[in-house]
Amino acid sequence: MGEVLALVEARLRTALGEPDARAAVTFLGTDRIEVLRFVDGDLVRYATLGMSASPMADPTAALADPVKGPRAELVLTVRAGLADTDKVLRPLAVLAATPQVEGVVVAPGASLDVGDPLWPGAGFSSVLVAESGGLVGDLELDAPLDPVRFLPLLPMTPNEAAWKRVHGAQALEERWLARGTDLRDPLRASVSLD
């Protein structure tokens, strides 16, 4: 487990530079989750470290495989200085602990909700999980371990989350793209959904 996390942190440092802050959260019955903060000009990136220590288990499986199964970490990017986004550390750790706590597999297209604003004054309590392979490339591990995927998180307003449940993740992403939505703006309003 420790070896996987050391490789994951090295991949994050290679892709994003040196973290300027880190915080750790441990929930009862779960492994420790860290959140690293990387500043890149006017952007702040938050990445989880610890979610990939164990593979995510299919909730319908009788026994969780301790070796095989999808592994992931979460990455959130927002514009710096517009809101107190550093308060997202705990909600991000909660999301990263979801596979251990609720026995779910976090995959692209999924919605994750923390039930409260992601940071003070945020219009978002949920995120859309996007495809990996962009900012931080997948980390291949020795067989039989699955690669670690670095999944971007796209904050959703409650209206967007409801619209996504009806129309699907791809339709929401197309709507954002068509309207030129700045998904990194921590103060943005909901995209027009009519």
C-alpha positions in Angstrom: 0.0 0.0 0.0 2.7 2.5 1.0 4.7 1.7 -2.2 1.6 2.5 -4.4 1.1 5.8 -2.6 4.8 6.8 -3.0 4.5 6.2 -6.8 1.2 8.1 -6.9 2.7 11.1 -5.1 5.7 11.0 -7.4 3.4 11.1 -10.4 1.5 14.0 -9.0 4.8 15.9 -8.3 6.0 15.2 -11.9 2.7 16.5 -13.4 1.9 19.3 -11.1 5.1 20.4 -9.3 5.8 20.6 -5.6 2.7 20.8 -3.4 2.7 24.0 -1.2 0.3 22.5 1.4 -1.1 19.1 2.5 -3.7 18.0 5.0 -4.6 14.6 6.2 -8.0 13.3 7.3 -8.8 9.9 8.8 -12.4 8.7 9.1 -13.4 5.9 11.5 -12.8 2.6 9.9 -10.9 4.0 6.8 -7.4 4.5 5.7 -5.9 8.0 6.0 -6.6 10.3 3.0 -4.3 13.3 2.3 -5.2 16.2 0.1 -2.3 18.0 -1.6 -2.5 21.6 -2.9 -0.6 22.7 -6.0 -0.5 26.4 -7.1 -0.1 27.0 -10.8 -0.3 30.7 -11.7 -3.9 31.7 -11.1 -5.0 28.1 -10.7 -5.1 26.0 -7.6 -5.2 22.2 -7.9 -6.2 19.9 -5.1 -5.3 16.2 -5.4 -6.2 13.3 -3.1 -3.6 10.8 -2.0 -4.7 7.6 -0.3 -7.8 6.6 -2.3 -5.6 4.4 -4.6 -4.0 2.5 -1.7 -6.6 -0.3 -2.2 -8.5 -1.2 -5.3 -12.2 -0.2 -5.4 -14.4 -3.2 -5.0 -17.6 -4.0 -6.9 -20.4 -3.5 -4.4 -22.1 -6.7 -5.7 -19.0 -8.9 -5.2 -19.2 -11.3 -2.3 -15.5 -10.6 -1.3 -13.4 -7.6 -2.2 -10.2 -8.5 -4.1 -7.3 -7.0 -2.2 -5.1 -6.8 -5.3 -7.2 -6.4 -8.5 -9.7 -3.7 -9.2 -9.8 -0.1 -10.3 -7.7 2.5 -8.5 -8.1 6.2 -8.6 -7.3 9.6 -7.1 -9.3 12.8 -7.4 -8.1 16.1 -8.8 -10.0 19.4 -8.5 -8.8 22.6 -10.3 -10.2 26.1 -9.5 -9.2 29.7 -10.1 -7.2 31.1 -7.1 -8.2 34.0 -5.0 -11.9 34.2 -5.8 -13.2 32.1 -2.9 -12.0 30.3 0.2 -11.5 27.1 -1.8 -8.9 25.7 0.7 -12.0 24.6 2.8 -12.6 21.9 0.1 -9.9 19.7 1.7 -12.3 17.9 4.0 -15.1 17.4 1.4 -12.5 16.1 -1.0 -11.2 13.6 1.6 -14.9 12.5 2.2 -15.3 11.9 -1.6 -12.0 10.0 -1.7 -13.1 7.8 1.2 -16.4 6.9 -0.5 -15.1 3.6 -2.0 -14.0 2.4 1.5 -17.1 3.7 3.3 -19.9 3.0 0.9 -18.3 0.3 -1.2 -18.7 2.1 -4.6 -16.5 2.3 -7.6 -15.9 5.9 -8.6 -15.7 6.1 -12.4 -16.1 8.8 -15.1 -19.6 9.9 -15.5 -20.5 9.4 -11.8 -21.9 12.1 -9.5 -20.5 12.5 -6.0 -22.3 14.6 -3.5 -21.1 15.8 0.0 -24.5 17.3 1.0 -22.9 20.7 1.9 -21.2 23.4 -0.1 -17.7 22.3 -1.3 -16.3 25.5 0.3 -17.9 28.5 2.1 -20.4 30.2 -0.2 -20.0 27.7 -3.0 -23.0 27.0 -5.2 -21.8 23.4 -5.5 -22.3 20.4 -3.2 -21.6 17.8 -5.9 -19.1 17.0 -8.6 -19.1 15.2 -11.9 -16.3 12.7 -12.3 -14.6 13.3 -15.7 -12.3 11.1 -17.8 -8.7 10.5 -16.7 -5.6 10.9 -18.8 -5.5 14.6 -19.2 -3.6 16.7 -16.7 -2.1 13.8 -14.8 -1.6 10.7 -16.9 -2.6 7.3 -15.7 0.0 5.5 -13.5 0.8 2.0 -14.6 1.5 -0.4 -11.8 3.2 -3.9 -11.9 0.8 -6.7 -12.8 -1.6 -7.8 -11.6 -2.4 -4.3 -10.2 -4.7 -2.1 -12.2 -3.3 1.4 -13.1 -4.1 4.4 -10.9 -6.3 6.9 -12.8 -6.4 10.6 -11.8 -10.0 11.6 -12.2 -10.8 15.3 -12.6 -13.8 16.6 -10.6 -16.1 19.2 -12.2 -18.3 21.0 -9.6 -22.0 20.9 -10.3 -24.8 23.2 -9.1 -27.9 21.4 -7.7 -29.8 22.2 -11.0 -26.9 20.8 -13.1 -26.8 17.7 -11.0 -30.6 17.2 -11.4 -30.3 17.8 -15.1 -27.4 15.3 -15.4 -29.5 12.6 -13.6 -32.1 12.9 -16.4 -30.0 13.6 -19.5 -26.6 12.0 -18.5 -23.1 13.1 -18.0 -22.2 13.5 -21.7 -25.2 15.8 -22.3 -24.2 18.0 -19.4 -20.6 18.2 -20.5 -21.8 19.1 -24.0 -24.0 21.8 -22.6 -21.1 23.3 -20.6 -18.9 23.3 -23.7 -21.6 24.8 -26.0 -22.1 27.6 -23.4 -18.4 28.3 -22.8 -18.8 27.5 -19.1 -15.6 28.2 -17.0 -15.7 25.1 -14.8 -12.7 26.4 -12.9 -14.6 29.5 -11.7 -15.5 28.8 -8.0 -18.2 31.5 -8.2 -19.9 30.5 -11.4 -23.6 30.3 -11.8 -25.5 27.3 -13.2 -25.3 26.9 -17.0 -28.5 27.6 -18.8 -30.4 24.3 -19.0 -33.5 25.2 -21.0 
